[in-house]
């Protein structure tokens, strides 16, 4: 019997910035995980970019679920828009 984790569900758990960054780092270095669900979470735009980088480097993921994902720019917005 295999004990390797192949699928993980973080849907609607409110992991926000604190969760998106380590998940992105994990994805960048993981070659076992084939499915992840982060639906229904609020993620700041910078954390979403780090998550995207992890996805870009991952070679094993087959399914990435992001239904109802909310990516936002933290206030004050003038810091982000020039």
Secondary structure as the mmCIF struct_conf table of DSSP 4:
data_model
#
loop_
_struct_conf.conf_type_id
_struct_conf.id
_struct_conf.beg_label_comp_id
_struct_conf.beg_label_asym_id
_struct_conf.beg_label_seq_id
_struct_conf.end_label_comp_id
_struct_conf.end_label_asym_id
_struct_conf.end_label_seq_id
STRN STRN1 UNK A 7 UNK A 9
TURN_TY1_P TURN_TY1_P1 UNK A 11 UNK A 12
BEND BEND1 UNK A 13 UNK A 13
HELX_RH_AL_P HELX_RH_AL_P1 UNK A 16 UNK A 28
TURN_TY1_P TURN_TY1_P2 UNK A 29 UNK A 29
BEND BEND2 UNK A 31 UNK A 32
STRN STRN2 UNK A 35 UNK A 37
TURN_TY1_P TURN_TY1_P3 UNK A 39 UNK A 40
STRN STRN3 UNK A 42 UNK A 44
HELX_RH_AL_P HELX_RH_AL_P2 UNK A 45 UNK A 57
BEND BEND3 UNK A 59 UNK A 60
STRN STRN4 UNK A 63 UNK A 65
TURN_TY1_P TURN_TY1_P4 UNK A 67 UNK A 68
STRN STRN5 UNK A 70 UNK A 72
HELX_LH_PP_P HELX_LH_PP_P1 UNK A 73 UNK A 74
BEND BEND4 UNK A 75 UNK A 75
HELX_LH_PP_P HELX_LH_PP_P2 UNK A 76 UNK A 76
HELX_RH_3T_P HELX_RH_3T_P1 UNK A 77 UNK A 79
TURN_TY1_P TURN_TY1_P5 UNK A 80 UNK A 80
#
